[in-house]
Amino acid sequence: MKPEDMQKLVAEAIPGSRVEVESVDGRHFTTRVIAAAFEGLPPVQRHRRIYAALGGQVGTAIHALSVQAFTPEEWERRAP
């Protein structure tokens, strides 16, 4: 899977989100998703939404996935 494909899947599933995806080999990915839709959700539910967007790709086309999920406010507080 290409990072652009993953980015598109997540962005379509979580409207209004900002999605960044990196991969060095097309099987191990790091993704950062910033979305107002995460407001009030604990980290595990945020991750579940991202995994749901990827469907059956995790474990097949995606061997490993590192997820960072923030609300816009959390991201603004975190950014320098």
PDB file with one MODEL, atoms N, CA, C and O in Angstrom:
MODEL        1
ATOM      1  N   MET A   1       0.855  -1.185   0.000  1.00  0.00           N
ATOM      2  CA  MET A   1       0.000   0.000   0.000  1.00  0.00           C
ATOM      3  C   MET A   1       0.892   1.237   0.000  1.00  0.00           C
ATOM      4  O   MET A   1       1.925   1.282   0.669  1.00  0.00           O
ATOM      5  N   LYS A   2       0.472   2.228  -0.759  1.00  0.00           N
ATOM      6  CA  LYS A   2       1.207   3.490  -0.806  1.00  0.00           C
ATOM      7  C   LYS A   2       0.675   4.425   0.285  1.00  0.00           C
ATOM      8  O   LYS A   2      -0.512   4.390   0.609  1.00  0.00           O
ATOM      9  N   PRO A   3       1.554   5.261   0.851  1.00  0.00           N
ATOM     10  CA  PRO A   3       1.098   6.204   1.878  1.00  0.00           C
ATOM     11  C   PRO A   3      -0.076   7.068   1.413  1.00  0.00           C
ATOM     12  O   PRO A   3      -0.968   7.383   2.200  1.00  0.00           O
ATOM     13  N   GLU A   4      -0.072   7.455   0.117  1.00  0.00           N
ATOM     14  CA  GLU A   4      -1.172   8.292  -0.387  1.00  0.00           C
ATOM     15  C   GLU A   4      -2.506   7.561  -0.334  1.00  0.00           C
ATOM     16  O   GLU A   4      -3.548   8.167  -0.082  1.00  0.00           O
ATOM     17  N   ASP A   5      -2.465   6.240  -0.574  1.00  0.00           N
ATOM     18  CA  ASP A   5      -3.696   5.445  -0.528  1.00  0.00           C
ATOM     19  C   ASP A   5      -4.246   5.384   0.893  1.00  0.00           C
ATOM     20  O   ASP A   5      -5.451   5.513   1.113  1.00  0.00           O
ATOM     21  N   MET A   6      -3.339   5.184   1.856  1.00  0.00           N
ATOM     22  CA  MET A   6      -3.757   5.146   3.251  1.00  0.00           C
ATOM     23  C   MET A   6      -4.308   6.506   3.668  1.00  0.00           C
ATOM     24  O   MET A   6      -5.336   6.583   4.340  1.00  0.00           O
ATOM     25  N   GLN A   7      -3.635   7.556   3.276  1.00  0.00           N
ATOM     26  CA  GLN A   7      -4.075   8.906   3.624  1.00  0.00           C
ATOM     27  C   GLN A   7      -5.481   9.160   3.094  1.00  0.00           C
ATOM     28  O   GLN A   7      -6.313   9.734   3.796  1.00  0.00           O
ATOM     29  N   LYS A   8      -5.748   8.742   1.873  1.00  0.00           N
ATOM     30  CA  LYS A   8      -7.064   8.941   1.263  1.00  0.00           C
ATOM     31  C   LYS A   8      -8.145   8.171   2.018  1.00  0.00           C
ATOM     32  O   LYS A   8      -9.217   8.715   2.283  1.00  0.00           O
ATOM     33  N   LEU A   9      -7.878   6.917   2.365  1.00  0.00           N
ATOM     34  CA  LEU A   9      -8.858   6.105   3.094  1.00  0.00           C
ATOM     35  C   LEU A   9      -9.239   6.749   4.427  1.00  0.00           C
ATOM     36  O   LEU A   9     -10.419   6.846   4.765  1.00  0.00           O
ATOM     37  N   VAL A  10      -8.237   7.181   5.172  1.00  0.00           N
ATOM     38  CA  VAL A  10      -8.498   7.775   6.487  1.00  0.00           C
ATOM     39  C   VAL A  10      -9.211   9.118   6.340  1.00  0.00           C
ATOM     40  O   VAL A  10     -10.159   9.402   7.072  1.00  0.00           O
ATOM     41  N   ALA A  11      -8.762   9.935   5.405  1.00  0.00           N
ATOM     42  CA  ALA A  11      -9.383  11.252   5.203  1.00  0.00           C
ATOM     43  C   ALA A  11     -10.850  11.121   4.789  1.00  0.00           C
ATOM     44  O   ALA A  11     -11.683  11.925   5.208  1.00  0.00           O
ATOM     45  N   GLU A  12     -11.170  10.124   3.977  1.00  0.00           N
ATOM     46  CA  GLU A  12     -12.562   9.909   3.568  1.00  0.00           C
ATOM     47  C   GLU A  12     -13.419   9.423   4.733  1.00  0.00           C
ATOM     48  O   GLU A  12     -14.592   9.783   4.837  1.00  0.00           O
ATOM     49  N   ALA A  13     -12.839   8.610   5.604  1.00  0.00           N
ATOM     50  CA  ALA A  13     -13.592   8.046   6.729  1.00  0.00           C
ATOM     51  C   ALA A  13     -13.770   9.040   7.873  1.00  0.00           C
ATOM     52  O   ALA A  13     -14.720   8.935   8.649  1.00  0.00           O
ATOM     53  N   ILE A  14     -12.861  10.002   7.976  1.00  0.00           N
ATOM     54  CA  ILE A  14     -12.920  10.998   9.047  1.00  0.00           C
ATOM     55  C   ILE A  14     -12.917  12.379   8.384  1.00  0.00           C
ATOM     56  O   ILE A  14     -11.867  13.011   8.270  1.00  0.00           O
ATOM     57  N   PRO A  15     -14.091  12.845   7.946  1.00  0.00           N
ATOM     58  CA  PRO A  15     -14.175  14.116   7.221  1.00  0.00           C
ATOM     59  C   PRO A  15     -13.592  15.281   8.028  1.00  0.00           C
ATOM     60  O   PRO A  15     -13.766  15.369   9.244  1.00  0.00           O
ATOM     61  N   GLY A  16     -12.904  16.160   7.322  1.00  0.00           N
ATOM     62  CA  GLY A  16     -12.319  17.335   7.957  1.00  0.00           C
ATOM     63  C   GLY A  16     -11.002  17.064   8.653  1.00  0.00           C
ATOM     64  O   GLY A  16     -10.437  17.954   9.288  1.00  0.00           O
ATOM     65  N   SER A  17     -10.508  15.842   8.538  1.00  0.00           N
ATOM     66  CA  SER A  17      -9.261  15.497   9.222  1.00  0.00           C
ATOM     67  C   SER A  17      -8.049  15.913   8.400  1.00  0.00           C
ATOM     68  O   SER A  17      -8.112  16.051   7.178  1.00  0.00           O
ATOM     69  N   ARG A  18      -6.958  16.106   9.106  1.00  0.00           N
ATOM     70  CA  ARG A  18      -5.649  16.311   8.473  1.00  0.00           C
ATOM     71  C   ARG A  18      -4.884  15.020   8.707  1.00  0.00           C
ATOM     72  O   ARG A  18      -4.689  14.614   9.852  1.00  0.00           O
ATOM     73  N   VAL A  19      -4.453  14.375   7.642  1.00  0.00           N
ATOM     74  CA  VAL A  19      -3.826  13.057   7.739  1.00  0.00           C
ATOM     75  C   VAL A  19      -2.436  13.102   7.115  1.00  0.00           C
ATOM     76  O   VAL A  19      -2.262  13.547   5.980  1.00  0.00           O
ATOM     77  N   GLU A  20      -1.459  12.636   7.871  1.00  0.00           N
ATOM     78  CA  GLU A  20      -0.086  12.517   7.379  1.00  0.00           C
ATOM     79  C   GLU A  20       0.332  11.062   7.529  1.00  0.00           C
ATOM     80  O   GLU A  20       0.139  10.460   8.586  1.00  0.00           O
ATOM     81  N   VAL A  21       0.899  10.503   6.479  1.00  0.00           N
ATOM     82  CA  VAL A  21       1.325   9.104   6.502  1.00  0.00           C
ATOM     83  C   VAL A  21       2.742   9.010   5.956  1.00  0.00           C
ATOM     84  O   VAL A  21       3.074   9.623   4.942  1.00  0.00           O
ATOM     85  N   GLU A  22       3.567   8.237   6.642  1.00  0.00           N
ATOM     86  CA  GLU A  22       4.939   7.991   6.194  1.00  0.00           C
ATOM     87  C   GLU A  22       5.203   6.496   6.192  1.00  0.00           C
ATOM     88  O   GLU A  22       4.691   5.755   7.031  1.00  0.00           O
ATOM     89  N   SER A  23       6.014   6.066   5.229  1.00  0.00           N
ATOM     90  CA  SER A  23       6.423   4.667   5.165  1.00  0.00           C
ATOM     91  C   SER A  23       7.756   4.593   4.444  1.00  0.00           C
ATOM     92  O   SER A  23       7.973   5.285   3.449  1.00  0.00           O
ATOM     93  N   VAL A  24       8.647   3.754   4.947  1.00  0.00           N
ATOM     94  CA  VAL A  24       9.934   3.576   4.282  1.00  0.00           C
ATOM     95  C   VAL A  24       9.917   2.378   3.340  1.00  0.00           C
ATOM     96  O   VAL A  24      10.754   2.279   2.443  1.00  0.00           O
ATOM     97  N   ASP A  25       8.963   1.466   3.543  1.00  0.00           N
ATOM     98  CA  ASP A  25       8.971   0.236   2.749  1.00  0.00           C
ATOM     99  C   ASP A  25       7.602  -0.188   2.211  1.00  0.00           C
ATOM    100  O   ASP A  25       7.495  -1.240   1.581  1.00  0.00           O
ATOM    101  N   GLY A  26       6.569   0.598   2.442  1.00  0.00           N
ATOM    102  CA  GLY A  26       5.249   0.245   1.939  1.00  0.00           C
ATOM    103  C   GLY A  26       4.516  -0.795   2.763  1.00  0.00           C
ATOM    104  O   GLY A  26       3.428  -1.221   2.375  1.00  0.00           O
ATOM    105  N   ARG A  27       5.078  -1.219   3.895  1.00  0.00           N
ATOM    106  CA  ARG A  27       4.414  -2.188   4.779  1.00  0.00           C
ATOM    107  C   ARG A  27       4.398  -1.722   6.232  1.00  0.00           C
ATOM    108  O   ARG A  27       3.538  -2.142   7.007  1.00  0.00           O
ATOM    109  N   HIS A  28       5.332  -0.865   6.604  1.00  0.00           N
ATOM    110  CA  HIS A  28       5.416  -0.308   7.954  1.00  0.00           C
ATOM    111  C   HIS A  28       5.100   1.181   7.848  1.00  0.00           C
ATOM    112  O   HIS A  28       5.757   1.913   7.108  1.00  0.00           O
ATOM    113  N   PHE A  29       4.083   1.623   8.598  1.00  0.00           N
ATOM    114  CA  PHE A  29       3.583   2.984   8.447  1.00  0.00           C
ATOM    115  C   PHE A  29       3.523   3.722   9.778  1.00  0.00           C
ATOM    116  O   PHE A  29       3.315   3.129  10.836  1.00  0.00           O
ATOM    117  N   THR A  30       3.710   5.028   9.690  1.00  0.00           N
ATOM    118  CA  THR A  30       3.459   5.938  10.799  1.00  0.00           C
ATOM    119  C   THR A  30       2.423   6.927  10.302  1.00  0.00           C
ATOM    120  O   THR A  30       2.586   7.511   9.231  1.00  0.00           O
ATOM    121  N   THR A  31       1.360   7.122  11.068  1.00  0.00           N
ATOM    122  CA  THR A  31       0.322   8.060  10.658  1.00  0.00           C
ATOM    123  C   THR A  31      -0.013   9.013  11.792  1.00  0.00           C
ATOM    124  O   THR A  31      -0.026   8.644  12.966  1.00  0.00           O
ATOM    125  N   ARG A  32      -0.285  10.251  11.400  1.00  0.00           N
ATOM    126  CA  ARG A  32      -0.722  11.273  12.345  1.00  0.00           C
ATOM    127  C   ARG A  32      -2.039  11.809  11.803  1.00  0.00           C
ATOM    128  O   ARG A  32      -2.120  12.249  10.656  1.00  0.00           O
ATOM    129  N   VAL A  33      -3.073  11.765  12.647  1.00  0.00           N
ATOM    130  CA  VAL A  33      -4.391  12.239  12.237  1.00  0.00           C
ATOM    131  C   VAL A  33      -4.846  13.305  13.225  1.00  0.00           C
ATOM    132  O   VAL A  33      -4.865  13.083  14.435  1.00  0.00           O
ATOM    133  N   ILE A  34      -5.209  14.455  12.693  1.00  0.00           N
ATOM    134  CA  ILE A  34      -5.700  15.569  13.504  1.00  0.00           C
ATOM    135  C   ILE A  34      -7.128  15.820  13.066  1.00  0.00           C
ATOM    136  O   ILE A  34      -7.378  16.166  11.912  1.00  0.00           O
ATOM    137  N   ALA A  35      -8.081  15.644  14.002  1.00  0.00           N
ATOM    138  CA  ALA A  35      -9.490  15.751  13.626  1.00  0.00           C
ATOM    139  C   ALA A  35     -10.354  16.207  14.790  1.00  0.00           C
ATOM    140  O   ALA A  35     -10.184  15.755  15.923  1.00  0.00           O
ATOM    141  N   ALA A  36     -11.279  17.105  14.498  1.00  0.00           N
ATOM    142  CA  ALA A  36     -12.253  17.538  15.501  1.00  0.00           C
ATOM    143  C   ALA A  36     -13.137  16.371  15.919  1.00  0.00           C
ATOM    144  O   ALA A  36     -13.691  16.371  17.019  1.00  0.00           O
ATOM    145  N   ALA A  37     -13.270  15.382  15.053  1.00  0.00           N
ATOM    146  CA  ALA A  37     -14.094  14.208  15.354  1.00  0.00           C
ATOM    147  C   ALA A  37     -13.568  13.425  16.556  1.00  0.00           C
ATOM    148  O   ALA A  37     -14.294  12.611  17.126  1.00  0.00           O
ATOM    149  N   PHE A  38     -12.322  13.659  16.945  1.00  0.00           N
ATOM    150  CA  PHE A  38     -11.734  12.962  18.089  1.00  0.00           C
ATOM    151  C   PHE A  38     -12.076  13.621  19.421  1.00  0.00           C
ATOM    152  O   PHE A  38     -11.752  13.085  20.481  1.00  0.00           O
ATOM    153  N   GLU A  39     -12.722  14.769  19.370  1.00  0.00           N
ATOM    154  CA  GLU A  39     -13.081  15.501  20.589  1.00  0.00           C
ATOM    155  C   GLU A  39     -13.880  14.596  21.524  1.00  0.00           C
ATOM    156  O   GLU A  39     -14.901  14.032  21.130  1.00  0.00           O
ATOM    157  N   GLY A  40     -13.407  14.460  22.768  1.00  0.00           N
ATOM    158  CA  GLY A  40     -14.105  13.669  23.776  1.00  0.00           C
ATOM    159  C   GLY A  40     -13.863  12.172  23.702  1.00  0.00           C
ATOM    160  O   GLY A  40     -14.367  11.428  24.543  1.00  0.00           O
ATOM    161  N   LEU A  41     -13.103  11.711  22.711  1.00  0.00           N
ATOM    162  CA  LEU A  41     -12.833  10.276  22.585  1.00  0.00           C
ATOM    163  C   LEU A  41     -11.500   9.923  23.237  1.00  0.00           C
ATOM    164  O   LEU A  41     -10.520  10.650  23.075  1.00  0.00           O
ATOM    165  N   PRO A  42     -11.455   8.814  23.972  1.00  0.00           N
ATOM    166  CA  PRO A  42     -10.175   8.371  24.519  1.00  0.00           C
ATOM    167  C   PRO A  42      -9.286   7.840  23.385  1.00  0.00           C
ATOM    168  O   PRO A  42      -9.788   7.516  22.309  1.00  0.00           O
ATOM    169  N   PRO A  43      -7.981   7.751  23.619  1.00  0.00           N
ATOM    170  CA  PRO A  43      -7.059   7.301  22.569  1.00  0.00           C
ATOM    171  C   PRO A  43      -7.457   5.985  21.900  1.00  0.00           C
ATOM    172  O   PRO A  43      -7.336   5.861  20.681  1.00  0.00           O
ATOM    173  N   VAL A  44      -7.916   5.023  22.652  1.00  0.00           N
ATOM    174  CA  VAL A  44      -8.241   3.726  22.044  1.00  0.00           C
ATOM    175  C   VAL A  44      -9.384   3.856  21.031  1.00  0.00           C
ATOM    176  O   VAL A  44      -9.363   3.182  20.001  1.00  0.00           O
ATOM    177  N   GLN A  45     -10.365   4.696  21.298  1.00  0.00           N
ATOM    178  CA  GLN A  45     -11.462   4.879  20.343  1.00  0.00           C
ATOM    179  C   GLN A  45     -10.999   5.655  19.111  1.00  0.00           C
ATOM    180  O   GLN A  45     -11.484   5.407  18.007  1.00  0.00           O
ATOM    181  N   ARG A  46     -10.089   6.569  19.287  1.00  0.00           N
ATOM    182  CA  ARG A  46      -9.521   7.297  18.146  1.00  0.00           C
ATOM    183  C   ARG A  46      -8.790   6.320  17.226  1.00  0.00           C
ATOM    184  O   ARG A  46      -8.956   6.351  16.007  1.00  0.00           O
ATOM    185  N   HIS A  47      -7.979   5.453  17.834  1.00  0.00           N
ATOM    186  CA  HIS A  47      -7.230   4.462  17.060  1.00  0.00           C
ATOM    187  C   HIS A  47      -8.181   3.509  16.349  1.00  0.00           C
ATOM    188  O   HIS A  47      -7.942   3.140  15.199  1.00  0.00           O
ATOM    189  N   ARG A  48      -9.245   3.112  17.014  1.00  0.00           N
ATOM    190  CA  ARG A  48     -10.223   2.211  16.388  1.00  0.00           C
ATOM    191  C   ARG A  48     -10.838   2.841  15.150  1.00  0.00           C
ATOM    192  O   ARG A  48     -11.056   2.156  14.150  1.00  0.00           O
ATOM    193  N   ARG A  49     -11.120   4.133  15.205  1.00  0.00           N
ATOM    194  CA  ARG A  49     -11.692   4.823  14.030  1.00  0.00           C
ATOM    195  C   ARG A  49     -10.711   4.788  12.859  1.00  0.00           C
ATOM    196  O   ARG A  49     -11.112   4.599  11.711  1.00  0.00           O
ATOM    197  N   ILE A  50      -9.450   4.966  13.152  1.00  0.00           N
ATOM    198  CA  ILE A  50      -8.435   4.941  12.096  1.00  0.00           C
ATOM    199  C   ILE A  50      -8.289   3.529  11.538  1.00  0.00           C
ATOM    200  O   ILE A  50      -8.243   3.345  10.322  1.00  0.00           O
ATOM    201  N   TYR A  51      -8.216   2.537  12.413  1.00  0.00           N
ATOM    202  CA  TYR A  51      -8.117   1.149  11.959  1.00  0.00           C
ATOM    203  C   TYR A  51      -9.349   0.754  11.154  1.00  0.00           C
ATOM    204  O   TYR A  51      -9.227   0.043  10.156  1.00  0.00           O
ATOM    205  N   ALA A  52     -10.533   1.200  11.567  1.00  0.00           N
ATOM    206  CA  ALA A  52     -11.766   0.894  10.831  1.00  0.00           C
ATOM    207  C   ALA A  52     -11.712   1.486   9.424  1.00  0.00           C
ATOM    208  O   ALA A  52     -12.197   0.874   8.472  1.00  0.00           O
ATOM    209  N   ALA A  53     -11.130   2.664   9.296  1.00  0.00           N
ATOM    210  CA  ALA A  53     -11.014   3.301   7.981  1.00  0.00           C
ATOM    211  C   ALA A  53     -10.150   2.473   7.034  1.00  0.00           C
ATOM    212  O   ALA A  53     -10.339   2.512   5.818  1.00  0.00           O
ATOM    213  N   LEU A  54      -9.211   1.732   7.592  1.00  0.00           N
ATOM    214  CA  LEU A  54      -8.288   0.943   6.778  1.00  0.00           C
ATOM    215  C   LEU A  54      -8.820  -0.447   6.479  1.00  0.00           C
ATOM    216  O   LEU A  54      -8.220  -1.192   5.705  1.00  0.00           O
ATOM    217  N   GLY A  55      -9.946  -0.798   7.091  1.00  0.00           N
ATOM    218  CA  GLY A  55     -10.581  -2.079   6.808  1.00  0.00           C
ATOM    219  C   GLY A  55      -9.652  -3.253   7.028  1.00  0.00           C
ATOM    220  O   GLY A  55      -8.935  -3.305   8.027  1.00  0.00           O
ATOM    221  N   GLY A  56      -9.661  -4.179   6.116  1.00  0.00           N
ATOM    222  CA  GLY A  56      -8.866  -5.397   6.230  1.00  0.00           C
ATOM    223  C   GLY A  56      -7.422  -5.233   5.804  1.00  0.00           C
ATOM    224  O   GLY A  56      -6.704  -6.227   5.689  1.00  0.00           O
ATOM    225  N   GLN A  57      -6.972  -4.008   5.567  1.00  0.00           N
ATOM    226  CA  GLN A  57      -5.597  -3.781   5.119  1.00  0.00           C
ATOM    227  C   GLN A  57      -4.569  -4.032   6.222  1.00  0.00           C
ATOM    228  O   GLN A  57      -3.436  -4.424   5.943  1.00  0.00           O
ATOM    229  N   VAL A  58      -4.972  -3.803   7.485  1.00  0.00           N
ATOM    230  CA  VAL A  58      -4.047  -4.017   8.600  1.00  0.00           C
ATOM    231  C   VAL A  58      -3.863  -5.525   8.776  1.00  0.00           C
ATOM    232  O   VAL A  58      -4.828  -6.270   8.944  1.00  0.00           O
ATOM    233  N   GLY A  59      -2.617  -5.947   8.733  1.00  0.00           N
ATOM    234  CA  GLY A  59      -2.316  -7.364   8.848  1.00  0.00           C
ATOM    235  C   GLY A  59      -2.098  -8.012   7.491  1.00  0.00           C
ATOM    236  O   GLY A  59      -1.567  -9.120   7.412  1.00  0.00           O
ATOM    237  N   THR A  60      -2.501  -7.332   6.421  1.00  0.00           N
ATOM    238  CA  THR A  60      -2.255  -7.843   5.067  1.00  0.00           C
ATOM    239  C   THR A  60      -1.316  -6.869   4.354  1.00  0.00           C
ATOM    240  O   THR A  60      -0.099  -7.054   4.387  1.00  0.00           O
ATOM    241  N   ALA A  61      -1.859  -5.846   3.716  1.00  0.00           N
ATOM    242  CA  ALA A  61      -1.027  -4.853   3.021  1.00  0.00           C
ATOM    243  C   ALA A  61      -0.236  -3.997   4.008  1.00  0.00           C
ATOM    244  O   ALA A  61       0.843  -3.500   3.684  1.00  0.00           O
ATOM    245  N   ILE A  62      -0.779  -3.830   5.212  1.00  0.00           N
ATOM    246  CA  ILE A  62      -0.119  -3.042   6.258  1.00  0.00           C
ATOM    247  C   ILE A  62       0.386  -4.009   7.324  1.00  0.00           C
ATOM    248  O   ILE A  62      -0.403  -4.622   8.043  1.00  0.00           O
ATOM    249  N   HIS A  63       1.696  -4.138   7.418  1.00  0.00           N
ATOM    250  CA  HIS A  63       2.267  -5.062   8.400  1.00  0.00           C
ATOM    251  C   HIS A  63       2.314  -4.440   9.793  1.00  0.00           C
ATOM    252  O   HIS A  63       2.025  -5.108  10.786  1.00  0.00           O
ATOM    253  N   ALA A  64       2.679  -3.158   9.863  1.00  0.00           N
ATOM    254  CA  ALA A  64       2.783  -2.470  11.153  1.00  0.00           C
ATOM    255  C   ALA A  64       2.304  -1.033  10.993  1.00  0.00           C
ATOM    256  O   ALA A  64       2.554  -0.384   9.977  1.00  0.00           O
ATOM    257  N   LEU A  65       1.607  -0.552  12.026  1.00  0.00           N
ATOM    258  CA  LEU A  65       1.053   0.795  11.971  1.00  0.00           C
ATOM    259  C   LEU A  65       1.230   1.486  13.317  1.00  0.00           C
ATOM    260  O   LEU A  65       0.787   0.984  14.350  1.00  0.00           O
ATOM    261  N   SER A  66       1.881   2.639  13.289  1.00  0.00           N
ATOM    262  CA  SER A  66       2.014   3.489  14.466  1.00  0.00           C
ATOM    263  C   SER A  66       1.059   4.656  14.274  1.00  0.00           C
ATOM    264  O   SER A  66       1.087   5.319  13.238  1.00  0.00           O
ATOM    265  N   VAL A  67       0.209   4.912  15.272  1.00  0.00           N
ATOM    266  CA  VAL A  67      -0.840   5.925  15.145  1.00  0.00           C
ATOM    267  C   VAL A  67      -0.664   7.021  16.187  1.00  0.00           C
ATOM    268  O   VAL A  67      -0.434   6.752  17.366  1.00  0.00           O
ATOM    269  N   GLN A  68      -0.776   8.260  15.726  1.00  0.00           N
ATOM    270  CA  GLN A  68      -0.869   9.422  16.605  1.00  0.00           C
ATOM    271  C   GLN A  68      -2.166  10.115  16.224  1.00  0.00           C
ATOM    272  O   GLN A  68      -2.367  10.452  15.058  1.00  0.00           O
ATOM    273  N   ALA A  69      -3.045  10.332  17.190  1.00  0.00           N
ATOM    274  CA  ALA A  69      -4.354  10.931  16.907  1.00  0.00           C
ATOM    275  C   ALA A  69      -4.605  12.085  17.874  1.00  0.00           C
ATOM    276  O   ALA A  69      -4.535  11.913  19.091  1.00  0.00           O
ATOM    277  N   PHE A  70      -4.896  13.259  17.321  1.00  0.00           N
ATOM    278  CA  PHE A  70      -5.075  14.472  18.114  1.00  0.00           C
ATOM    279  C   PHE A  70      -6.322  15.226  17.677  1.00  0.00           C
ATOM    280  O   PHE A  70      -6.762  15.114  16.533  1.00  0.00           O
ATOM    281  N   THR A  71      -6.888  15.996  18.606  1.00  0.00           N
ATOM    282  CA  THR A  71      -7.873  17.001  18.221  1.00  0.00           C
ATOM    283  C   THR A  71      -7.069  18.215  17.750  1.00  0.00           C
ATOM    284  O   THR A  71      -5.880  18.311  18.055  1.00  0.00           O
ATOM    285  N   PRO A  72      -7.687  19.142  17.014  1.00  0.00           N
ATOM    286  CA  PRO A  72      -6.943  20.340  16.607  1.00  0.00           C
ATOM    287  C   PRO A  72      -6.376  21.116  17.798  1.00  0.00           C
ATOM    288  O   PRO A  72      -5.260  21.633  17.730  1.00  0.00           O
ATOM    289  N   GLU A  73      -7.140  21.195  18.881  1.00  0.00           N
ATOM    290  CA  GLU A  73      -6.667  21.912  20.074  1.00  0.00           C
ATOM    291  C   GLU A  73      -5.447  21.221  20.682  1.00  0.00           C
ATOM    292  O   GLU A  73      -4.479  21.884  21.053  1.00  0.00           O
ATOM    293  N   GLU A  74      -5.492  19.892  20.785  1.00  0.00           N
ATOM    294  CA  GLU A  74      -4.347  19.149  21.320  1.00  0.00           C
ATOM    295  C   GLU A  74      -3.113  19.362  20.443  1.00  0.00           C
ATOM    296  O   GLU A  74      -1.999  19.518  20.943  1.00  0.00           O
ATOM    297  N   TRP A  75      -3.328  19.366  19.143  1.00  0.00           N
ATOM    298  CA  TRP A  75      -2.207  19.547  18.227  1.00  0.00           C
ATOM    299  C   TRP A  75      -1.601  20.939  18.374  1.00  0.00           C
ATOM    300  O   TRP A  75      -0.379  21.086  18.380  1.00  0.00           O
ATOM    301  N   GLU A  76      -2.443  21.955  18.491  1.00  0.00           N
ATOM    302  CA  GLU A  76      -1.947  23.325  18.651  1.00  0.00           C
ATOM    303  C   GLU A  76      -1.138  23.477  19.933  1.00  0.00           C
ATOM    304  O   GLU A  76      -0.116  24.162  19.946  1.00  0.00           O
ATOM    305  N   ARG A  77      -1.591  22.842  21.010  1.00  0.00           N
ATOM    306  CA  ARG A  77      -0.851  22.912  22.281  1.00  0.00           C
ATOM    307  C   ARG A  77       0.487  22.197  22.169  1.00  0.00           C
ATOM    308  O   ARG A  77       1.453  22.583  22.827  1.00  0.00           O
ATOM    309  N   ARG A  78       0.551  21.162  21.345  1.00  0.00           N
ATOM    310  CA  ARG A  78       1.743  20.341  21.214  1.00  0.00           C
ATOM    311  C   ARG A  78       2.772  20.970  20.280  1.00  0.00           C
ATOM    312  O   ARG A  78       3.975  20.854  20.513  1.00  0.00           O
ATOM    313  N   ALA A  79       2.308  21.632  19.233  1.00  0.00           N
ATOM    314  CA  ALA A  79       3.219  22.193  18.229  1.00  0.00           C
ATOM    315  C   ALA A  79       3.998  23.378  18.807  1.00  0.00           C
ATOM    316  O   ALA A  79       3.455  24.173  19.573  1.00  0.00           O
ATOM    317  N   PRO A  80       5.283  23.487  18.428  1.00  0.00           N
ATOM    318  CA  PRO A  80       6.101  24.599  18.942  1.00  0.00           C
ATOM    319  C   PRO A  80       5.688  25.939  18.370  1.00  0.00           C
ATOM    320  O   PRO A  80       6.282  26.964  18.707  1.00  0.00           O
TER     321      PRO A  80
ENDMDL
END
